[in-house]
Amino acid sequence: MGSFFKKRRRVWLILQEKQFGYVKLGLTLQFFLGAWLFYKKNRKFAARNKNLKNKQHKK
């Protein structure tokens, strides 16, 4: 009976570690996706500002 619980506990710990790995992976992916979207948005915004400045210069 004792060995059965020990085995189960080990399996549970391994599963927990795997789950933690997936959580870390998910967070990392989310972070990169967020950073990429932020970068893209900022680039578009910067381009728009640049165009506005150019239009003002021409006047």
N, C-alpha and C positions, 0 to 999 in steps of 0.2 A: 504494500500500500504506500509506504514512504517513498520508494523509488519511483512509483507512478507519479506522485506529486512533484518530485524533483524534476522528472522528465518534462512534465507539463509546464513547470515554471521556466525551464530552460527554453522551451519552444516559445512560450509567451514572451520572454525577454528578447529572443531573436526577432519575433514578430514586431515587438515594440520598437526595436532598433530600426527595422526595415521601414516601419511606419514613419519614424522620425526622419529617416533619410528621404522618404517621399515628400514629407512636409517641407523639409529644407529645400528640396528640388523645386517644389511648387512655389515656394516663396521667392526663390532665386529667379525662376522664370517670370513670375509676376513682376518682380522688381525690374528685370530687363525690359519686359514689355512696357511697363509704365515709363521707364526712362526713355525708351525708343519713341513712344507716342508723344511724350513731352518734348523731345528733341525735334520731332517732325513738326509739331504744332508751332514751336518756337521759330523754326526755320521759315515756315509759311508766314508767320506773323512778322518776322524780321524782313522778309522779302516785301511784304505789303508796306511796311514802314519805309523801306528804301524807295519804293515806287512813289510813295506820297512825297517824300523829300525831293525826289527828282522832278516831280510835277511842279512843286513849289519853286524850284530853282528856275524852271523854264519860264515862269510867269514874269 
